[in-house]
Amino acid sequence: MDLILSIPAAIGLGALHSLEPGHGKGVISAYLIATRGKTRDAVLLGLVSSITHTFSIVILSVAATSAIKLLAPDSLTRWLELLSGVLITIIGARILYRHVRPRMVSIGKLSANHDAIHEHHHHEHHHHHHHHQEKPSSLAGIVTVGLLTGLIPCPSAMAIFLASLTADQISLGLVLVSAFSLGSAVTMSMIGILIVHAGKTVKMMDRIGFVRSLNLLSSLLILGLGVAVTFQALLPLHA
């Protein structure tokens, strides 16, 4: 096989694959919006997701062609999808709680101090704004989302690696799958960067609460995607 042609082809296939409909882009986009991510966050998310994608393909392919015959590859994929869905749901719930909790705390404090509002007006006003500060994305959160979105292997990349295993060309398979993931990383990072800069343009509307509402909707989107992935994975397991 000519590597000069096959490697660029694998990169292009990975880039095109990332443009297809899928849960990964939705979760990454929603996370970047909800946490007001930066360009470096988008790039890191794309890289972590693609690296995880590569490892999951290699591990699943090797497992499918080795001594693990008690659990069919399709079933193993479903269990990975179930794990990913549950963890995405947890992340969505935590982000949602992070955006809702400051409002609940502020409302509670305003109610508790309603009788003394004239006496402590300046203090309460300052305290109220303190609780509405946005928390930026964390490295742990970025890595976690990247790991989860890359956990479910792509059938196309699996086919490439399985074909290489069958032909006893493991090294070639690793090179091609890595090239596939590189193309995927570039596309995912570019999509993330577009989301980040689109988010910056709407910050001017923050005064009317648009961004805060967008963050809330993004959190709900992550939560909904997690529930959808979990439900979709559970159906075949109980069939």
LUMBA-167243 format. One record per residue: x, y, z of N, C-alpha, C, CB in turn; residue in three letters. Coordinates in steps of 0.1 Angstrom, whole numbers, plus 2048, in hexadecimal, padded with zeros to 3 digits. Atoms other than C-alpha are relative to their C-alpha. Glycine has a CB too. Layout:
<pts>
XYZXYZXYZXYZALA;...
</pts>
This chain:
<pts>
8087F480080080080080980C8007F680080CMET;7F87F480280E8227F67FC80A80B7FE8077F2ASP;8037F77F58118378167FF80E7FC80B7FF80ALEU;8007F28058168578027F18037FC8098027F3ILE;80F7FD8047F18537F67F77FC80C7FD7F87F4LEU;8098057F67E283F8137FF80980C8047F2804SER;8007F77F57EC85782F7F880D7FE80E804804ILE;8097F48037DD87781F7F27FB7FF8058077F4PRO;80D8058027BF8628167F97FD80E7FF7F37F8ALA;8058037F27BB85783B7FD80D80780A7F7808ALA;8027F37F97BF87B8477F38067FA80C8097FDILE;80C7FA8067A488782E7F47F88048017FF7F1GLY;80B8087FC78D86A8387FC80480E8037F17FFLEU;8027FC7F279187485D7FA80E80180D7FF808GLY;8057F380078A8988557F18007FC80880A7F7ALA;80D80180576B8908417F77F980A7FF7F97F3LEU;8088087F675F87785C7FB80A80B8087F5806HIS;8047F77F575F8938767F580A7FC80C808805SER;80B7F78047478A78617F37F97FF8038057F2LEU;80D80880072D88B8627F980380D8037F17FDGLU;8087FF7F471188D87B8057F780B7F17FE7FEPRO;7FC8087F571B88189D7FF80780D80F7FB7FEGLY;8027FA7F37198878C380D8088047FD7F580AHIS;7F37F97FB73E8928C780080E7FD80B7F97F9GLY;8007F280373A8B38B57F68088097FE8037F2LYS;80A7F97F871B8BC8C880480280E7F37F8800GLY;7FB7FF7F272A8B48EA80B80A8018057F2805VAL;7F57F780074A8C78E27FC80E7FE80B7FD7F5ILE;8067F38037378E58D47F980580C7F78007F4SER;8077FC7F47208E68F280980380C7F57F6804ALA;7F67FE7F473D8E390B80780D7FE8097F4801TYR;7F97F38037509008FA7F780C8038068007F2LEU;80A7F57FE7319168FB7FD80280F7F37FE7F8ILE;8038007F272890D91E80B8058097FB7F3805ALA;7F47FC7F874B91392C80780C7FA8097F5802THR;7F97F580775493091580E7FD7FD7FF80D809ARG;7F380580377191C90880880A7F77FF7F37FAGLY;7F77F880978F92C8F68057F77F580C805809LYS;7FB80880C7A19228D68087F480480880A7F8THR;7F880B7FB7BA90D8E97F87F480580B80580AARG;80880B7FB79E8FA8F97FA7F87F57F4807809ASP;80680780C78E8F28D780B7F77FA7FB80A7F6ALA;7F58088067B08E68CA8037F380980D8087FEVAL;7FD80B7F77B68D18E97F57F580080280580FLEU;80C8098017938C28E88017F77F37F3808800LEU;7FF80780C7988B88C480B7F58008038097F4GLY;7F58097FF7BA8A88CB7FD7F480A80D808805LEU;80380A7F67AF8958EA7F67F67FB7FB80680DVAL;80A8098057908888D98057F77F57F58097FASER;7FA80880B7A487C8BA80A7F68058068097F6SER;7F78097FA7BF86C8CF7F97F480780A80780AILE;80980A7F97A585A8E47FA7F77F57F6806809THR;80680780B7948508C380A7F57FB7FC8097F5HIS;7F68098057B48408B78027F480980E8077FETHR;7FE80B7F67BA82C8D77F47F780180380680EPHE;80C8087FF7968208D97FF7F77F47F3808801SER;80180980C7988138B580A7F58018038097F3ILE;7F580A7FF7B98018BB7FC7F580A80D806804VAL;80480A7F57AD7F18DC7F57F77FC7FD80880DILE;80C80880478B7E78CE8037F67F57F58097FCLEU;7FD80980B79A7D98AE8087F48048078087F5SER;7F780B7FB7B57C58C07F77F680880B805809VAL;8088097F879B7B88D97F77F87F77F780980AALA;80A8088087837AE8BD8077F57F87FA80A7F6ALA;7F980A80879E79A8AB8097F78098098077F5THR;7F88087F77AE78A8CA7F77F680780780980ASER;80780B7F97A27728E57F38058068097FC80BALA;80C7FB7FA7857888F07F47FC7F680080F803ILE;80B8058087697748E07F27FF8078037F37F9LYS;80C8017F87507748FC7F780D7FE8047FF80FLEU;8087F48027467988F58038057F280580B80ALEU;7FF7FD80E73F7A08D180480F7FE7F37FE7F8ALA;7FB7F380274F7C08C37F480A8008078027F3PRO;80C7F780072C7D08BD7FC80280E7F57FA7F8ASP;8047FF7F27237C98E180A8098087FE7F3807SER;7F67F87FA7447D88ED7FF80E7FD80E7FB7FDLEU;8027F280473E7F78D97F48068077FE8007F1THR;80C7FB7F971B7FA8E980380480E7F57F67FFARG;7FD7FD7F272A7F890C80980D8018087F4806TRP;7F87F48007448139037F780C7FE80A7FF7F5LEU;80A7F58037278288F57F880380C7F77FD7F4GLU;8087FE7F471382391580980780A7FC7F2806LEU;7F77F97F673182D92B80280F7FC80E7F9800LEU;7FE7F280573784C9157F38088038038007F1SER;80C7F97FE7128559177FD80480F7F47F87FBGLY;8027FE7F271085293D80980B8058037F3808VAL;7F77F67FB72F8679427FD80E7FA80F7FC7FCLEU;8047F38067248829297F48068077FC7FE7F1ILE;80B7FC7F870388393C80480780D7F67F5803THR;7FB7FA7F371688995D80680D7FE80A7F6806ILE;7F97F380372B8A594D7F580A7FD8097FE7F4ILE;80B7F680370B8B693F7F980480D7F77FA7F7GLY;8067FC7F46FB8B49618088098097FC7F3808ALA;7F77F77F77198C397380180E7FA80E7F9800ARG;7FF7F380671C8DF95A7F38088028038007F1ILE;80D7FA7FE6F68E695D7FF80580E7F57F67FDLEU;8017FC7F26F98E698380980C8038057F4809TYR;7F67F57FE7178FE9817F980D7FB80C7FE7F8ARG;8077F480570191796D7F48038087FD7FE7F1HIS;80C7FD7F86E291398280280480E7F77F37FFVAL;7FD7FE7F16F19139A580280E80380C7F8804ARG;7FE7F27FC6FD9379A57F38088018098077F6PRO;80D7F98006D994399D7F97FC80D7F87FD7F4ARG;8078057F46CB92D9B980680680C8017F1800MET;7F97FA7F46E593A9D27FC80E80180F7FE7FFVAL;8047F28006DE95E9C87F28028048038067F2SER;80E7FE7FC6B995A9CA7FE7FD80F7F77F77F7ILE;8018037F26BC9499EC80580B8098087F3803GLY;7FA7F67F76D29649FA7F780D7FF80E8047FBLYS;8097F48016BB9809EC7F47FE8097FD8027F2LEU;80C8037F869D96F9FD80380080E7FA7F27FCSER;7FC8007F26AF96AA1E80280E80580C7F7802ALA;7FC7F37FC6BA98EA1F7F580B7FB80D8047FBASN;80A7F780569999DA127FD80B8097F47F87FCHIS;8047F67F66919AFA3280B80A8037FD7F980DASP;7F57F67FE6B49BFA348058057F380B7F9808ALA;7FA7FC80D6B79C8A1080480E7FF7F57FD7F5ILE;7FC7F28006B89EDA1680D8038087F5809806HIS;7F57FE7F76D29EAA3180D7FA7F97FE7FA80DGLU;7F48078066E99D2A1D7FF8007F18017F2805HIS;80280080F6E19DC9F980D7FF7F97F880D7FCHIS;7F47FF8077049E49EF8087F280180980B805HIS;7F980D7FD7129C39FE7F97F57F77FF7FD80EHIS;80780A8086F79AE9ED8028017F27F1800803GLU;7FE7FE80E6FC9BE9CC80D7FB7FB7FF80F7FCHIS;7F38058037219B69CC8017F180180A80780AHIS;80080E7FF71B9939D87F97F97F57FA7FC80EHIS;80880680B70198C9BD8097FF7F47F48097FEHIS;7F880180C7199949A180C7F780280680E7FDHIS;7F580A7FE73497F9B17FC7F27FC80580180EHIS;80480D8027209609AD7FD7FD7F17F37FD808HIS;80480280E71896698880C7FF7F77F780B7FCHIS;7F480180873C96497D8017F27F980D803808GLN;80080C80774194A96280D7F88048008027F1GLU;7F48087FD75992D96A8057FB7F27FD7F4809LYS;7FA80480D77192694C8017F180080D8077FEPRO;7FE80E80277790493E80D7FC8078007FC7F1SER;7F48057FA7908EF9518077F57F87FC7FA80ESER;7F980A8077AB8D89447FA7F280280F800804LEU;80680D7FD79B8BA9557F37FF7F87FD7FF80FALA;80D8008087798C39458027FE7F17F880C803GLY;7FD80180E7888C79238057F27FC80B80A7FCILE;7FB80D80279B8A69257F57F580180C7FD80AVAL;80B8097FE77D8949327F67FF7F47F880380DTHR;8097FF80C7668A09168077FA7F47FC80F7FEVAL;7F980680B7818988FD8017F180080E8067FFGLY;7FF80E7FF78587590A7F37F97FD8047FC80ELEU;80D80680276086E90A7FB8017F17F5808809LEU;8057FE80E75987C8E78097F77F780180E7FBTHR;7F88098097768668D97FF7F280480E805801GLY;80080D7FA76D8478ED7FA7F67F67F97FF80DLEU;8078098097558388D38078007F27F18057FEILE;7F880180C76982B8B57F88027F38077F37FFPRO;8067FE80D7618348918017F37F880680C7F8CYS;80080C80875781687B80A8017F47F27FD7FAPRO;7F77FE80C76B82485D80F7FD8057FF80D7FASER;7F38027FB78B8268728037F280580380A80BALA;7FE80E7FC7858048818027F77F57F37FC808MET;7FF80980C7817F585F80F8017FA7F68047F5ALA;7F27FE8057A380485580A7F880980480F801ILE;7F68077F77B57F68747FD7F07FF7FE80580EPHE;80380E8017A37D48728067FA7F37F17FD801LEU;7FB80580C7AD7D084E80F7FF8017FD80A7F4ALA;7F28007FE7D17D88588047F480980580D806SER;7FE80B7F77CF7BE8747FF7F37F87F780080BLEU;80280C8087C27A485B80B7FD7F77F38017F8THR;7F580180A7DE7AB84380E7FF80880180C7F7ALA;7F48007F77F77A986180980C7FD8087F37FDASP;7F97F38028007CE85B7FC80980C7FD8067F2GLN;8047F87F47FB7DB87F80680E7FF8047F980DILE;7FA7F38018147F787A7F980A7F680F7FF7FDSER;8077F880B80380385A7F38048057FF7F87F3LEU;80D7FC7FA7E280286C80180B80A7F97F4806GLY;7FF7F67F77EE81788880380E7F980C7FD80ALEU;7FD7F38077FC8318707F48057F980B7FD7F5VAL;80C7FC8077DC83285C7F580580A7FA7F57F7LEU;80A7FB7F67C683587B80480D8067FE7F580BVAL;7FA7F37FA7DD8508897FD80B7F680F7FF803SER;8027F680A7DA8638687F18037FF8057FB7F2ALA;80F7FE7FF7B485E8697FC80A80B7F87F3801PHE;8037F87F47B386D88C80680E7FF8067F980CSER;7FA7F28027CA88A8827F68087F780D7FF7F8LEU;80A7F88087B18948677F48038087FC7F87F4GLY;80B7FE7F879589088080380B80A7FC7F4808SER;7FC7F57F67A88A689A80080E7FA80E7FD805ALA;8007F38077AD8C28807F28057FF8077FF7F3VAL;80E7FB8037888C38777F980380D7F87F57F9THR;8067FE7F477C8C089B80580D8078027F480AMET;7FA7F37FA7948DC8A77FB80C7F880F7FF7FFSER;8057F48087898F388A7F28038048027FD7F1MET;80E7FE7FC7658ED8937FF80780E7F87F3800ILE;8007FA7F376C8F58B780580E80080A7F8809GLY;7FC7F280177F9148AE7F58097FB80D8017F7ILE;80B7F98067629208997F580380B7FA7F97F4LEU;80A7FE7F574B91A8B780580A80A7FD7F2807ILE;7FB7F67F676292D8CF7FF80E7FB80F7FD802VAL;8017F280576494C8B87F28047FE8088017F3HIS;80E7FD80273F94A8B17FA80480E7F87F57FAALA;8047FD7F273A94A8D780580E8048057F680AGLY;7FB7F37FC7509698DB7F780C7FA80E8027FBLYS;8077F580673A97D8C37F28028077FD7FC7F2THR;80D7FE7F971B9788D980280580E7F87F2800VAL;7FE7FB7F272C9848F97FA80E80280F800803LYS;8057F28007209A78F07F18008048028077F3MET;80E8017FD6FD99A8F67FE7FB80E7F97F77F6MET;8018067F370598E9197F780880A80E7FF806ASP;8087F87F76F49AC9297F17FD80080280F7FCARG;80E8048006D29A091E7FE7F18047FA8037F2ILE;80180E7FB6D997D92B8017F67F57F37FF807GLY;80080A80B6DE96D90980A7F58028028077F3PHE;7F580A7FE6FF95C9117FD7F780B80D808803VAL;8038087F46F39509337F67F57FC7FA80980BARG;80A80A8046D59409228067F67F67F48077F9SER;7F98098096EC9319078087F68078098087F6LEU;7F88097F77029229227F77F580680780880BASN;80A80A7FA6E39129327FB7F67F57F4808806LEU;80480880A6D790591180B7F67FC7FC8087F4LEU;7F48088046FA8F79098017F480B80D8087FFSER;7FF80A7F56FA8E592B7F57F57FE7FF80780ESER;80B8098036D88D69238027F77F47F38087FFLEU;7FD80880C6E48CB90180A7F58038078097F5LEU;7F680B7FC7028B89107F97F580880B806809ILE;80880A7F86EA8A89297F77F87F77F880780BLEU;8098078096D289F90E8077F67F77F880A7F7GLY;7F88098096ED8908F78047F480880C8087FBLEU;7FB80B7F86FA87B9147F47F680380480580EGLY;80B8087FE6D786E91B7FD7F87F37F3808805VAL;80380680D6D28678F68097F57FD80080A7F5ALA;7F580A8026F38548F37FD7F480980E806802VAL;80280B7F76EB8409127F47F87FC7FE80680ETHR;80C8078046C88379068027F87F47F480A7FEPHE;7FD80780C6D482E8E48097F38028078097F6GLN;7F780B7FD6EF8178F37F97F580880C804808ALA;80880A7F86D680690B7F77F77F87F880780BLEU;80A8088086BD7FB8F08067F37FB7FC8097F5LEU;7FB80D8056D37E18DF8057F680B80C8027F6PRO;7FB8097F56E17D49007F57F980680780980ALEU;80C8067FA6BE7CC90C7F87F87F57F780A807HIS;80780780B6B37BE8EA8017F18018048057F2ALA;
</pts>
